[in-house]
Amino acid sequence: QYDSPLKGKHVVVTAGPTREKIDGVRFISNYSSGKMGFALAEAAKERGAKVTLITGPVHLQTPEGVERLDVENACEMYAEAKRIYHSCSVFIAAAAVADYRPDTVYDGKLKKQNVEMQLRMVRNPDILAEFGAVKQSGQLAVGFALETDDGVENARKKLREKNLDLIACNTFDRKTSGFEVDTNVLTLIDRNLEETALPLMRKTEAARQLLDYIERLMDSEQ
Ligand code: PMT
């Protein structure tokens, strides 16, 4: 086995969806299955990294040797991530975090009324953007972008705004890439705005290719 620059390094991966509660029995969420994030955690572990996986509610087995922290909503994911920002060498945000949460959560079940109802939503913390803002030299911030329109252009914007070293933009089609499926079609954009379009491949292989790219970025910093 070659000596990976990730060996012995702390890699933090966020995965899965978040659930933002409306009341005691309902929530707002998305279609993330956690597959992309779990594949990344497993691949980083294979390269000898110490891996912490912070995950929303998913139905996946924890990869062997990976520390798993289960959370339900964006605020909980943020709290767990914040505790370990300082110790990680690479922070990979594969989770589909809700940007908003209901302002008020009702304890019991909201009763149906004979009138329309309105939900007031408030902003959630941006976990990756905060890591990008506080990261020190030697720490890498890696994000994903999922957009239905103008994916690559928006990904470039996120790379800049969140101070990332690398972003992986999913092609959105729900059949071969993005949410739930076992495969993905990613375009990688690094901090020098260099673009690499990866072909359709399994998420396990996409995870390895993403880590290869991260290793090259780590090497280029030495
Ligand atoms: O879980 P799967 O079913 O395998 O699907 C994989 C995936 C499509 C969920 C994954 O590949 C992916 O693209 N994850 C990020 C989706 C997303 O939320 O993108 P975004 O463009 O809204 O967010 C941009 C980046 O900021 C992401 O890295 C996200 O994790 C991060 N973010 C966003 C909002 C927030 N409040 N905190 C964050 O950390």
Residues whose N, C-alpha, C, O or C-beta is under 5 A from the ligand:
A	BS01	PMT	G16 Y31 S32 S33 G34 K35 M36 A93 A94 A95 A96 V97 A98 D99 N124 P125 D126 I127 L128 G143 F144 A145 L146 N170 G178 F179 E180 V181
